[in-house]
């Protein structure tokens, strides 16, 4: 019957108030759009210990799971087991103070698959979508580079390091995506190599444009200054917005190393209906650039 697939949303930890004993609740939403039942394996970790759960998600069904916890979970390792999901495991860490709820109901609650669609007025273009493309630079290559033998088989997704000089696909749990969470990355260059997202806007108006920051918050690159101090290296990425038939906007530069693993706003732009594109170049003061997803949200 095939292999199951899972779309996951809104993993959170809440403290349950109004109880005699301190208690918490883990909540998340999951949708299995495939024709095959599947299981999720979760390992919950807290300062008081660890435990596991195995959850059934039937084919074509969507649920919100609410799992009680006596201790405050600080990390969750979720595995999709035999599935179409890439990567097959996601590690969640909870560093911030949890929200609160008085609702003690726990279990599996049916929800609509519509909960997994973009919000009204939003358009998302991922690097796995047809509206995304990359362009290598047109620089000349040395003969020895052209003659160098390439591996017979190149994996579909590779590790981020070592950074490669051409656009390469990687898959990490910090990437955006439903079933496949991936991004394209390459070594810094002169600005001639680009990644471009294109979409059709249904109406003119002000749109907030955001980019997904596929950043592993547990990993970073450091440099040593002239004074001998070790500092975190920045990674300014340059984005240009352009509507079809119009001049491009001024580039927007965002230091992705200073932002969280989340949507990062480029600002609001007044755009006409029709095709619009966002282009990222490989120019950066960091050692690489990474291209994942773009979101257009109609403001007015």
Sine and cosine of phi, psi and omega as CSV:
sin_phi,cos_phi,sin_psi,cos_psi,sin_omega,cos_omega
0.00,0.00,-0.05,1.00,0.00,-1.00
0.96,-0.28,-0.20,-0.98,-0.07,-1.00
-0.88,-0.48,0.66,-0.75,0.01,-1.00
-0.93,0.36,0.30,-0.95,0.06,-1.00
-0.63,-0.78,0.53,-0.85,-0.06,-1.00
-0.76,-0.65,0.70,-0.72,0.16,-0.99
-0.92,-0.38,0.83,-0.55,-0.10,-1.00
-0.92,-0.39,0.60,-0.80,0.00,-1.00
-0.58,-0.82,0.48,-0.88,0.31,-0.95
0.84,0.55,0.74,0.67,0.11,-0.99
-0.94,0.33,0.81,-0.59,-0.02,-1.00
-0.46,-0.89,0.35,-0.94,0.10,-0.99
-0.89,-0.46,0.76,-0.65,0.00,-1.00
-0.84,-0.54,0.61,-0.80,0.13,-0.99
-1.00,0.02,0.77,-0.64,0.00,-1.00
-1.00,0.05,0.89,-0.45,-0.04,-1.00
-1.00,-0.07,0.23,-0.97,0.02,-1.00
0.98,0.19,0.25,0.97,0.00,-1.00
-0.95,-0.30,0.50,-0.87,0.04,-1.00
-0.91,0.41,-0.62,0.78,-0.01,-1.00
-0.95,-0.33,0.65,-0.76,0.01,-1.00
-0.86,0.51,0.78,-0.62,-0.01,-1.00
-0.56,-0.83,0.35,-0.94,-0.06,-1.00
-0.71,-0.71,0.17,-0.99,0.02,-1.00
-0.60,-0.80,0.74,-0.68,0.10,-0.99
-0.99,-0.13,0.76,-0.65,0.00,-1.00
-0.79,-0.61,0.62,-0.78,0.16,-0.99
-0.31,-0.95,0.31,-0.95,0.01,-1.00
-0.92,-0.38,0.58,-0.82,0.02,-1.00
-0.57,-0.82,0.61,-0.79,0.02,-1.00
-0.75,-0.67,0.75,-0.66,0.06,-1.00
-0.95,-0.32,1.00,-0.07,-0.06,-1.00
-0.98,0.19,0.00,1.00,-0.06,-1.00
-0.99,0.10,-0.03,-1.00,0.03,-1.00
-0.98,-0.19,0.26,0.97,-0.07,-1.00
-0.77,-0.64,0.73,-0.69,0.09,-1.00
-0.89,0.46,0.48,-0.88,0.02,-1.00
-0.55,-0.83,0.23,-0.97,-0.01,-1.00
-0.84,-0.55,0.62,-0.79,0.16,-0.99
-0.96,-0.27,0.66,-0.75,0.09,-1.00
-0.92,-0.38,0.82,-0.57,-0.03,-1.00
-0.83,-0.55,0.69,-0.72,0.12,-0.99
-0.88,-0.47,0.88,-0.48,-0.03,-1.00
-0.99,-0.16,0.72,-0.70,-0.02,-1.00
-0.83,-0.56,0.73,-0.69,0.06,-1.00
-0.64,-0.77,0.11,-0.99,-0.01,-1.00
-0.93,0.37,-0.32,0.95,-0.02,-1.00
-1.00,-0.08,-0.06,1.00,0.02,-1.00
0.53,-0.85,-0.20,-0.98,-0.01,-1.00
-0.62,-0.79,0.46,-0.89,0.05,-1.00
-0.45,-0.89,0.24,-0.97,-0.07,-1.00
-0.82,-0.57,0.40,-0.92,0.08,-1.00
-0.67,-0.74,0.54,-0.84,0.10,-0.99
-0.82,-0.57,0.88,-0.48,-0.16,-0.99
-0.89,-0.45,0.75,-0.66,0.06,-1.00
-1.00,0.07,0.74,-0.67,0.10,-0.99
-0.83,-0.56,0.98,-0.19,-0.04,-1.00
-0.90,0.44,0.40,-0.92,0.00,-1.00
-0.85,0.53,0.70,-0.71,0.08,-1.00
0.96,0.27,0.11,0.99,-0.08,-1.00
-0.94,-0.33,0.45,-0.89,0.06,-1.00
-0.79,-0.61,0.65,-0.76,-0.05,-1.00
-0.61,-0.79,0.39,-0.92,0.31,-0.95
-0.95,-0.30,0.82,-0.57,0.06,-1.00
-0.99,-0.13,0.68,-0.73,0.10,-1.00
-0.80,-0.60,0.91,-0.41,-0.12,-0.99
-0.89,-0.45,0.87,-0.50,-0.02,-1.00
-0.96,0.29,0.48,-0.88,0.01,-1.00
-0.54,-0.84,0.76,-0.65,0.04,-1.00
-0.97,0.26,-0.64,0.77,0.06,-1.00
-1.00,-0.09,0.32,-0.95,0.00,-1.00
-0.99,0.16,0.92,-0.38,0.01,-1.00
-0.92,0.40,0.70,-0.72,0.08,-1.00
-0.93,-0.37,-0.14,0.99,0.05,-1.00
-0.34,-0.94,0.51,-0.86,0.05,-1.00
-0.67,-0.74,0.76,-0.65,0.11,-0.99
-0.95,-0.31,0.91,-0.42,-0.06,-1.00
-0.94,-0.35,0.78,-0.62,0.03,-1.00
-0.88,-0.48,0.67,-0.74,0.02,-1.00
-1.00,-0.09,0.06,1.00,0.08,-1.00
0.82,0.57,-0.64,-0.77,0.01,-1.00
-0.96,0.26,0.97,-0.24,-0.10,-1.00
-0.39,-0.92,0.07,-1.00,0.07,-1.00
-0.99,0.12,-0.10,0.99,-0.11,-0.99
-0.94,0.35,0.70,-0.72,0.09,-1.00
-0.75,-0.66,0.85,-0.52,-0.16,0.99
-0.94,0.34,0.22,-0.98,-0.08,-1.00
-1.00,0.03,-0.05,1.00,0.00,-1.00
-0.71,-0.71,0.55,-0.83,0.04,-1.00
-0.73,-0.69,0.72,-0.69,0.01,-1.00
-0.94,-0.35,0.88,-0.48,0.01,-1.00
-0.97,-0.25,0.72,-0.70,0.11,-0.99
-0.87,-0.50,0.61,-0.79,-0.04,-1.00
-0.86,-0.51,0.99,-0.17,-0.06,-1.00
-0.99,-0.13,-0.40,0.92,-0.09,-1.00
-1.00,-0.02,0.32,-0.95,0.04,-1.00
-0.88,0.47,0.77,-0.63,-0.06,-1.00
-0.93,0.36,0.44,-0.90,0.13,-0.99
-0.95,0.31,-0.02,-1.00,-0.05,-1.00
-0.80,-0.60,0.38,-0.92,0.09,-1.00
-0.47,-0.88,0.47,-0.88,0.11,-0.99
-0.97,-0.25,-0.06,1.00,-0.02,-1.00
-0.99,0.16,0.90,-0.43,-0.04,-1.00
-0.99,-0.10,-0.02,1.00,-0.04,-1.00
-0.88,0.47,0.75,-0.66,0.01,-1.00
-0.78,-0.63,0.31,-0.95,0.00,-1.00
0.78,-0.63,-0.44,-0.90,-0.04,-1.00
-0.90,-0.44,0.86,-0.51,-0.09,-1.00
-0.88,-0.47,0.84,-0.54,0.01,-1.00
-0.89,0.45,0.66,-0.75,0.08,-1.00
-0.71,-0.70,0.18,-0.98,-0.01,-1.00
-0.99,0.15,0.64,-0.77,0.11,-0.99
-0.86,0.51,-0.31,0.95,0.03,-1.00
-0.88,0.48,-0.38,0.93,0.01,-1.00
-0.90,0.43,-0.24,0.97,-0.05,-1.00
-0.98,-0.20,0.06,1.00,0.06,-1.00
-1.00,0.02,0.40,-0.92,0.10,-1.00
-0.84,0.54,0.51,-0.86,0.02,-1.00
-0.90,0.43,0.42,-0.91,0.05,-1.00
-0.81,0.59,0.69,-0.72,-0.01,-1.00
1.00,0.08,0.04,1.00,0.01,-1.00
-0.93,-0.36,0.63,-0.78,0.12,-0.99
-0.78,-0.62,0.80,-0.60,0.01,-1.00
-0.89,-0.46,0.77,-0.64,0.08,-1.00
-0.90,-0.45,0.90,-0.43,-0.01,-1.00
-0.99,-0.12,0.29,-0.96,0.03,-1.00
-0.92,0.39,-0.26,0.96,0.06,-1.00
-1.00,0.07,-0.13,0.99,-0.07,-1.00
-1.00,0.05,0.30,-0.95,-0.01,-1.00
-0.91,0.41,-0.40,0.92,-0.02,-1.00
-0.98,0.19,0.06,1.00,-0.02,-1.00
-0.94,-0.34,0.63,-0.77,0.05,-1.00
-0.49,-0.87,0.37,-0.93,0.07,-1.00
-0.83,-0.56,0.41,-0.91,0.02,-1.00
-0.71,-0.71,0.82,-0.57,0.06,-1.00
-0.98,0.18,0.32,-0.95,0.03,-1.00
-0.94,0.35,0.35,-0.94,-0.02,-1.00
-0.99,-0.13,0.30,0.95,-0.05,-1.00
-0.93,0.37,0.42,-0.91,0.01,-1.00
-0.97,0.24,0.50,-0.87,0.03,-1.00
-0.93,-0.38,0.53,-0.85,0.07,-1.00
-0.94,0.35,0.49,-0.87,-0.04,-1.00
-0.84,0.54,-0.63,0.77,-0.04,-1.00
-0.90,0.44,-0.50,0.87,0.04,-1.00
-0.95,0.32,-0.62,0.79,-0.01,-1.00
-0.94,0.34,-0.52,0.85,-0.04,-1.00
-1.00,0.06,-0.22,0.98,-0.03,-1.00
-0.89,0.46,0.74,-0.67,-0.02,-1.00
-0.94,0.33,0.69,-0.72,0.06,-1.00
-1.00,-0.10,0.46,-0.89,0.04,-1.00
-0.87,0.50,0.58,-0.81,-0.03,-1.00
-0.88,0.47,-0.63,0.78,-0.02,-1.00
-0.82,-0.58,0.84,-0.54,0.05,-1.00
-0.97,-0.26,0.81,-0.58,0.00,-1.00
-0.89,0.45,0.49,-0.87,-0.03,-1.00
-0.89,0.45,-0.62,0.78,0.02,-1.00
-0.78,-0.62,0.69,-0.72,-0.04,-1.00
-0.84,-0.55,0.13,-0.99,0.07,-1.00
-0.95,0.32,0.42,-0.91,0.01,-1.00
-0.91,0.41,-0.59,0.81,0.02,-1.00
-0.90,-0.43,0.63,-0.78,0.03,1.00
-0.95,0.30,0.58,-0.81,-0.03,-1.00
-0.93,0.37,0.70,-0.71,-0.06,-1.00
-0.98,-0.19,0.45,-0.89,-0.05,-1.00
-0.97,0.24,-0.23,0.97,0.01,-1.00
-0.91,-0.42,0.30,-0.95,0.03,-1.00
-0.87,0.50,0.80,-0.60,-0.09,-1.00
-0.69,-0.73,0.60,-0.80,-0.01,-1.00
-1.00,0.06,0.66,-0.75,0.10,-1.00
-0.74,-0.68,0.39,-0.92,0.04,-1.00
-0.77,-0.64,0.86,-0.51,0.00,-1.00
-0.64,-0.77,0.40,-0.92,-0.02,-1.00
-0.95,0.31,-0.14,0.99,0.08,-1.00
-1.00,0.02,-0.08,1.00,0.02,-1.00
-0.98,0.19,0.33,-0.94,0.07,-1.00
-1.00,0.06,0.50,-0.87,0.08,-1.00
0.43,-0.90,0.35,-0.94,0.04,-1.00
-1.00,0.05,-0.96,0.28,0.01,-1.00
-1.00,-0.06,-0.61,0.80,0.07,-1.00
-0.93,-0.38,0.86,-0.51,0.05,-1.00
-0.95,-0.30,0.97,-0.26,-0.10,-1.00
-0.61,-0.79,0.13,-0.99,0.07,-1.00
-0.41,-0.91,0.23,-0.97,0.08,-1.00
-0.94,-0.35,0.67,-0.75,0.00,-1.00
-0.66,-0.75,0.33,-0.94,0.10,-0.99
-0.36,-0.93,0.34,-0.94,0.06,-1.00
-0.90,0.43,0.51,-0.86,-0.01,-1.00
-0.86,0.51,0.50,-0.86,-0.02,-1.00
-0.63,-0.77,-0.45,-0.89,-0.08,-1.00
-0.99,-0.10,0.02,1.00,-0.03,-1.00
0.99,-0.16,-0.01,1.00,-0.03,-1.00
-0.99,0.10,-0.46,0.89,0.05,-1.00
-1.00,0.07,0.67,-0.74,-0.11,-0.99
-0.69,-0.73,0.36,-0.93,0.20,-0.98
-0.81,-0.58,0.72,-0.70,-0.11,-0.99
-0.75,-0.67,0.70,-0.72,0.11,-0.99
-0.94,-0.35,0.75,-0.66,0.02,-1.00
-0.80,-0.60,0.58,-0.81,0.09,-1.00
-0.42,-0.91,0.20,-0.98,0.06,-1.00
-0.97,-0.25,0.85,-0.53,0.07,-1.00
-1.00,0.06,0.75,-0.66,-0.08,-1.00
-0.96,0.27,-0.38,0.93,-0.03,-1.00
-0.44,-0.90,0.38,-0.92,0.03,-1.00
-0.98,0.21,0.35,-0.94,0.02,-1.00
0.46,-0.89,-0.07,-1.00,0.06,-1.00
-0.99,0.10,0.80,-0.60,0.03,-1.00
-0.86,-0.51,0.73,-0.68,0.20,-0.98
-1.00,0.05,0.79,-0.61,0.00,-1.00
-0.95,-0.32,0.80,-0.60,-0.01,-1.00
-0.81,-0.58,0.47,-0.88,0.06,-1.00
-0.88,-0.47,0.58,-0.82,0.04,-1.00
-0.99,0.12,0.81,-0.59,-0.02,-1.00
-1.00,-0.03,0.99,-0.12,0.00,-1.00
-0.98,0.17,0.96,0.26,-0.08,-1.00
-0.87,-0.49,0.80,-0.60,0.12,-0.99
-0.98,0.20,0.95,-0.32,-0.09,-1.00
-0.95,0.33,-0.15,0.99,0.05,-1.00
-1.00,-0.09,0.03,1.00,-0.06,-1.00
-0.71,-0.70,0.65,-0.76,0.06,-1.00
-0.37,-0.93,0.25,-0.97,-0.01,-1.00
-0.95,-0.31,0.68,-0.73,0.01,-1.00
-0.92,-0.40,0.39,-0.92,0.09,-1.00
-0.77,-0.64,0.34,-0.94,0.05,-1.00
-0.96,-0.29,0.83,-0.56,-0.03,-1.00
-0.97,0.23,0.11,-0.99,0.03,-1.00
-0.89,0.46,-0.45,0.89,0.02,-1.00
-0.99,0.12,0.00,1.00,0.01,-1.00
1.00,0.06,0.17,0.99,0.00,-1.00
-1.00,-0.01,0.58,-0.81,0.04,-1.00
-1.00,-0.02,0.84,-0.55,-0.02,-1.00
-0.79,-0.62,0.44,-0.90,0.03,-1.00
-0.95,0.30,0.75,-0.66,0.00,-1.00
-0.97,0.23,0.71,-0.70,0.05,-1.00
-0.98,0.20,0.20,-0.98,0.05,-1.00
-0.56,-0.83,0.96,0.29,0.03,-1.00
-0.94,0.35,0.82,-0.57,0.04,-1.00
-0.92,-0.38,0.65,-0.76,-0.13,-0.99
-0.96,-0.28,0.87,-0.49,-0.03,-1.00
-0.89,-0.45,0.65,-0.76,0.05,-1.00
-0.81,-0.59,0.78,-0.63,0.01,-1.00
-0.98,-0.18,0.71,-0.70,0.01,-1.00
-0.55,-0.83,0.79,-0.61,0.11,-0.99
-1.00,0.00,0.54,-0.84,-0.04,-1.00
-0.85,0.52,0.77,-0.64,0.03,-1.00
0.99,0.14,0.07,1.00,-0.01,-1.00
-0.84,-0.55,0.30,-0.96,0.07,-1.00
-0.94,0.33,0.49,-0.87,0.00,-1.00
-0.94,0.34,0.53,-0.85,0.10,-1.00
-0.94,0.34,0.24,-0.97,0.09,-1.00
-0.90,0.43,0.63,-0.78,0.00,-1.00
-0.86,0.51,0.59,-0.81,0.08,-1.00
-0.95,-0.31,0.81,-0.59,-0.03,-1.00
-0.95,-0.32,0.80,-0.60,-0.01,-1.00
-0.79,-0.61,0.78,-0.63,0.09,-1.00
-0.99,0.15,0.98,-0.18,-0.08,-1.00
-0.92,0.39,-0.40,0.92,0.03,-1.00
-0.96,0.28,-0.29,0.96,0.02,-1.00
-1.00,-0.05,-0.06,1.00,-0.05,-1.00
-0.94,-0.34,0.33,-0.94,0.01,-1.00
-0.98,0.19,0.21,-0.98,0.09,-1.00
-0.97,0.24,0.99,0.14,-0.14,-0.99
-0.23,-0.97,-0.09,-1.00,0.11,-0.99
-0.94,0.33,0.71,-0.70,0.02,-1.00
-0.86,-0.52,0.84,-0.54,-0.08,-1.00
-0.97,0.22,0.69,-0.72,0.14,-0.99
-1.00,-0.04,-0.18,0.98,-0.03,-1.00
0.87,-0.49,-0.07,-1.00,0.02,-1.00
-0.96,-0.28,0.66,-0.76,-0.06,-1.00
-0.73,-0.69,0.69,-0.72,0.09,-1.00
-1.00,0.08,0.88,-0.47,-0.12,-0.99
-0.78,-0.63,0.59,-0.81,0.06,-1.00
-0.98,0.19,0.23,-0.97,0.13,-0.99
-0.92,0.39,0.52,-0.85,-0.01,-1.00
0.88,-0.48,-0.26,-0.96,-0.09,-1.00
-0.96,0.29,0.68,-0.73,0.09,-1.00
-0.68,-0.73,0.53,-0.85,-0.01,-1.00
-0.74,-0.67,0.45,-0.89,0.15,-0.99
-0.81,-0.58,0.79,-0.61,-0.07,-1.00
-0.86,-0.50,0.74,-0.67,0.09,-1.00
-0.95,-0.31,0.74,-0.68,0.08,-1.00
-0.99,-0.17,0.19,-0.98,0.00,-1.00
-1.00,-0.02,0.24,0.97,0.04,-1.00
-0.99,0.14,0.82,-0.57,-0.01,-1.00
-0.30,-0.95,0.40,-0.92,0.11,-0.99
-1.00,0.07,-0.13,0.99,0.06,-1.00
-0.99,0.14,-0.29,-0.96,-0.02,-1.00
-0.98,-0.21,-0.19,0.98,0.02,-1.00
-0.37,-0.93,0.23,-0.97,0.16,-0.99
-0.83,-0.55,0.42,-0.91,-0.02,-1.00
-0.69,-0.73,0.71,-0.70,-0.06,-1.00
-0.88,-0.48,0.84,-0.55,-0.04,-1.00
-0.82,-0.57,-1.00,-0.08,-0.07,-1.00
-0.80,-0.60,0.41,-0.91,0.06,-1.00
-0.82,-0.57,0.62,-0.78,0.03,-1.00
-0.82,-0.58,0.76,-0.65,0.11,-0.99
-0.95,-0.30,0.82,-0.57,0.02,-1.00
-0.83,-0.55,0.88,-0.48,0.00,-1.00
-0.93,0.37,0.88,-0.48,-0.02,-1.00
-1.00,0.01,-0.72,0.69,0.04,-1.00
-0.29,-0.96,0.00,0.00,0.00,0.00
